[in-house]
Amino acid sequence: MDPFIRSDGEFLYMEIASSVSDMIEGGTLQPGDQVPSVRQLCETQGVSKTTVLHAYRILEDRGLIEAHPHSGFYVCSVDGAPSREPSASKRHRSGQSVEVGDRVQQL
């Protein structure tokens, strides 16, 4: 028996993706909430990290979740836009011409 396929023929990553999707669509997970960690799902579902990451990739492709580097995966807003995007800096600088020779002399 293939370790990636359940007895009913469904791929494990699709089962995990469906489970997390149901939590989002059912309101258990709200926009901005962190979804269960990869490690947590590996332990509770008895699957590999690759299987969970494949499921999360599917959910990312559907616009349901997004990865935050070094933080985890989070539920996107209702319209699929990123949930907690930092605002852009409003600081403006005026450009000025600088010659390399001028910079060397300053050093």
PyMOL commands that set and color helices and strands:
alter all, ss='L'
color gray80, all
select helices_A, chain A and resi 12-25+38-45+49-61+100-106
alter helices_A, ss='H'
color red, helices_A
select strands_A, chain A and resi 65-68+72-75
alter strands_A, ss='S'
color yellow, strands_A
deselect
rebuild
show_as cartoon
